[in-house]
Amino acid sequence: MRQITILVAALLATSAPAAASSGDAWAEFAEEVRTQCLAASESVLEAAQAVVDPFGSESFGLAVLTGKARGADATVSYICIMDKQTGTVELGSELPSDVLSVTVE
C-alpha cells in the first residue's frame, strides 16, 4: 500500500508542472502565430493588428489581421494560417471592412 501511495504522489508531482507548461506552450504558440502573421502582412497592411485563436485548429494556427490597406485609406482584414508542422504562413484574400460588419438578428 505504501508503494502505491508513493507512486500516486510522484505522478501528481510530475503532472502539475506539465499542466503549467502546457499553458505556457499555448501562449508561446499564439505569440508565434501573431509574430509570423504580422510579418507576412507587412507588404499589404499598415499598422496591422492581430487577433489570434489561442489554440488554432488541429493542423493550423489561425489569426485575423486588420489594418489600413497599404497605399489606400480603407481598413481591411486578412485571415492568416500557420501550418503547425512546418511553420509556413499564408494569407487569405483581402476582406473589406463591410464583410466583417455582420449584424445578427
N, C-alpha and C positions, 0 to 999 in steps of 0.2 A: 504494500500500500504506500509506503514511504517513497518508493521509486516512481510510482505514478504521480504523486504529489510533486516531486522534484521535476519530473518530465513536464507536467502541466505548467508549473511555474516558469520553466525555461522557455516553453513555447509562447506563453503570454509575454514574457520579457522580450523575446525576439520579434513578436508581431507588432508591438507598439511602435518601435522605430520605423518599421516598414510602412505602417499606415501614415505616419507623419511624412516620410519621404515621398510617398505616393502623391500627397497634396503638393509637395514641393516640385515633384516631377511634372505634374499637370500645369503648374504655374510657369515653369520653365518652358514647357511645350507651347503654351499660349503666347508667351513672350517671343519665342522663336517664330511662330506664325505671324505675329504682329510685325516684327522686325523685317522678316523676309517679304511679306506682302507690301509693306510700306516702301521697301526698296524697289520692288517690282513696279510700283505705281509712279515712281518719280518722273517717268517720261510722259505720263498722261494726266497727273494730278499735281496741283499746287496745294500746299498746306493740308495734306491728306490726314485724315483721322481714321482709325481702325476700330471696329467692334468685332472682337474675336469670340467665337464659340469656344468655351473653355476646354472642351474635350474633342470637338470635331466629330466626324463620322468614323466608321471603322477603319477606313483607308486614308482619310484626308483631314488635315487641319482646315478650318473654314473661317473666313473673315469677310466682313462687308467694309469696304473702303469708301469714304466720302470726302470730297474736296472740290476745289474750283478746277474746272477743266483747264488744262494748260493752254494758254493763248486765247481763252474765252472768258466770258463773265458768268457762265452757267455753273451751277453746282450739280455735280453728277456723282454717281456711285458705281462701284465695280464689285463683283463677287470674286474673291480670291480663294484659291485652293492650294494647299501644300501637301504633296504626297508624303505620307508618314514614313514610307520605306526609303525613298530616295532624297527627300527634301526639295524636290523640284516644285517650283511655284508657277502657277498660271493664273491669269486674269480673264474673267469673262468679258463680254462686251459692255460698252458704256450704257448705264441706266440713267436716264434723265430723272430729275427730282420728282416730276409728276407721277412717274411709275411707282415710286415708293410712298406716295401720299395716298394711301388706301384708307377709305372710311368703312368701318364695319358697322352694319346696321343690325 
